[in-house]
């Protein structure tokens, strides 16, 4: 019992971190809170499904194409919508929220609901750790999740684009004066965030059917993790994911699955009361707190 | 060429206040019926229209009018929060809290309608303010995030735990005696909220609220406790939203999970943005365009939400002033092409 909770809590935490990583990345770099994040996650899932089942592409190609397409969509979202309202928080929020809502409700209208909308797993089968069965897909999630986190860490420290990301995250005007095109980098950050949403979707969605409502759940979970960890902090995302992930599993084990949703709600309210900028929200703390 | 060539006469568009506006606005010396009508028609005509509409509309459209008025009040309260600098993505939170409170009071304590309505508004406002209190200490997107998350979480929680009737909802609640009381109650409430807000933002109190949006630190350095002011603003919005929820509970004689649905968040938001933020009249106009339109478009079902969402994006990016400010400009100013002096 304890073992199951520990192992599945770990997997649950990695899933939460994967979901939140893209949202946090975009916000941390460009300050744009992408409220269409859940929609991009679902869109990537449906894109893979369409490419496999309607166009007959192999899974690997479909997955790569879907990540690229979602990233391009993010870039287009920045170029044609966000660029015009950049810096006006009210407009940014409303515009991205509107785009996300339009995508999700369009899928609902087109009738993309039902049990046939599933993605294939990477490899079939399961392994035993102690007395606990774990299927291969969950191992893939853990593996890719951890390597993505490490890859992002290295990327933001040892590549020019990554350094530019951190540059405009710290001070956009100074970065501008050093020759970094802040609009281009901010557009890239939205594209990266969208691409991460697509990767998360391809990894996580095979566990169940793709449904429009999951788009809202993904957005809720991503925001819950980011608020608790501190908006824009990658360390915060990982720590918060493990906190919520294990808290959810423990409540699940001891008081039934009903209470899972309440865990993150209570966690958000407590964190906002005790430490309003989140656990690791140091970087923007001065700007955000009043 | 166009910039430096002397031959090309450059023109620019010039906007000038109409004479009638200047005379009636600044000097306020009304000299003719025409000027009197110019000043009085814009505020008076909608009031007369609203009061007369229930008398002339058929029963079905009378029901639509009630829904429209509810959404208009929600849009007005959304606009009020924006005036203080807080963007709510979840008016459904306030609406849903009020709706469930009214249902609970009715079933549990068998209260009459005239008690549940004000009580639900009051307690709903307090609850909303308490729930959102932690987030008031932060600026930026936190308020939008939390207001988006809360109603969806409430919906899931009620679904999962089966509290307050769970997925079935609470049924068998009291209804209003007849449709006339329903219509006129909500229309009078709408007019009170509308003119109340218009008046409120011009008072000293409203000035402080608007200043919080423009520069919160300056307000703090003026020795004003902005958390307290923001909490009051959330209470006002919450109470008004909760009243709408309680009212709809008694209209439907039912309250269930749909009260936390995104519809109640997105339609008020779309109304305010399409109509024009910041003037309240825009929100009213927007609601009276969008809600009847959505009734007329009932046939296309789910596509309606897509259309709202897209119109939201188009308006916020391309026409951020909204319909009302455009109409207002045409009413008060004329435009002409004037030569540019070099």
Interface residues (C-beta under 8 A of the other chain):
Chain A: X27 X33 X35 X81 X84 X85 X89 X90 X91 X92 X93 X94 X95 X97 X98 X99 X100 X101 X102 X105 X106 X108 X109 X216 X219 X220 X223 X224 X227 X231 X257 X258 X259 X260 X261 X262 X264 X265 X268 X269 X272 X273 X276 X277 X287 X288 X289 X290
Chain B: X82 X87 X89 X131 X134 X135 X137 X138 X139 X140 X141 X142 X144 X145 X146 X148 X149 X150 X152 X153 X156 X157 X160 X161 X216 X217 X220 X226 X262 X266 X269 X273 X301 X302 X303 X305 X306 X308 X309 X310 X312 X313 X316 X317 X320
